[in-house]
Amino acid sequence: MEIPRQTWKQITDKANEAKKMGVTESLIITNNAALIVSTKKNKVITVMDRDEASAQIFTNINGTIILD
């Protein structure tokens, strides 16, 4: 799975915005992928495609970002 450069920019921008709001672990959902991002450490922890993500339960997150 490849995430386009523009989508990475959106992910980065929204993760930084969430960090300012006090979110430390975020679920970010794009059209093709779901990512768990540590805004505290500025790192992507997990990436999976949307099909794989649909069967998962996400824990230990305190924010969700949905990108169009």
C-alpha positions as CSV (number, residue, x, y, z in Angstrom):
1,M,0.0,0.0,0.0
2,E,1.3,3.4,-0.9
3,I,0.1,6.6,0.7
4,P,0.3,9.7,-1.6
5,R,2.5,12.6,-0.6
6,Q,-0.5,14.9,-0.3
7,T,-2.2,12.5,2.1
8,W,0.9,12.4,4.2
9,K,0.8,16.2,4.4
10,Q,-2.8,16.0,5.6
11,I,-1.9,13.3,8.1
12,T,0.9,15.4,9.5
13,D,-1.1,18.6,9.6
14,K,-4.0,17.0,11.4
15,A,-1.8,15.0,13.8
16,N,-0.1,18.3,14.8
17,E,-3.5,19.9,15.3
18,A,-4.6,17.0,17.5
19,K,-1.4,17.3,19.5
20,K,-2.2,20.9,20.3
21,M,-5.5,19.8,21.6
22,G,-3.9,17.3,23.9
23,V,-4.3,14.1,21.9
24,T,-1.4,11.7,22.4
25,E,-2.5,8.6,20.5
26,S,-4.7,9.0,17.5
27,L,-6.5,6.8,15.0
28,I,-6.3,8.5,11.5
29,I,-8.6,7.1,8.8
30,T,-8.0,7.9,5.2
31,N,-9.8,6.6,2.1
32,N,-7.3,3.7,1.8
33,A,-5.7,3.2,5.2
34,A,-6.0,3.4,9.0
35,L,-3.0,4.6,11.0
36,I,-2.3,4.7,14.7
37,V,-0.1,7.7,15.3
38,S,1.7,8.8,18.5
39,T,1.4,12.6,18.4
40,K,3.5,12.6,21.5
41,K,6.4,10.9,19.8
42,N,5.6,12.1,16.2
43,K,5.6,8.5,15.0
44,V,3.3,6.2,13.1
45,I,2.8,3.1,15.2
46,T,0.6,1.0,12.9
47,V,-0.6,1.2,9.3
48,M,-3.2,-1.1,7.8
49,D,-5.4,-1.0,4.7
50,R,-9.1,-0.2,5.2
51,D,-10.1,-3.8,4.6
52,E,-7.8,-5.1,7.3
53,A,-8.8,-2.2,9.7
54,S,-12.5,-2.9,9.4
55,A,-12.1,-6.1,11.5
56,Q,-10.0,-4.5,14.2
57,I,-10.8,-3.0,17.6
58,F,-8.6,0.0,18.4
59,T,-7.7,0.7,22.0
60,N,-5.4,3.1,23.8
61,I,-6.3,6.0,21.6
62,N,-7.7,9.3,22.7
63,G,-8.6,10.9,19.4
64,T,-9.8,10.0,15.9
65,I,-9.2,11.9,12.7
66,I,-11.1,11.1,9.5
67,L,-9.6,12.5,6.3
68,D,-11.7,12.9,3.1
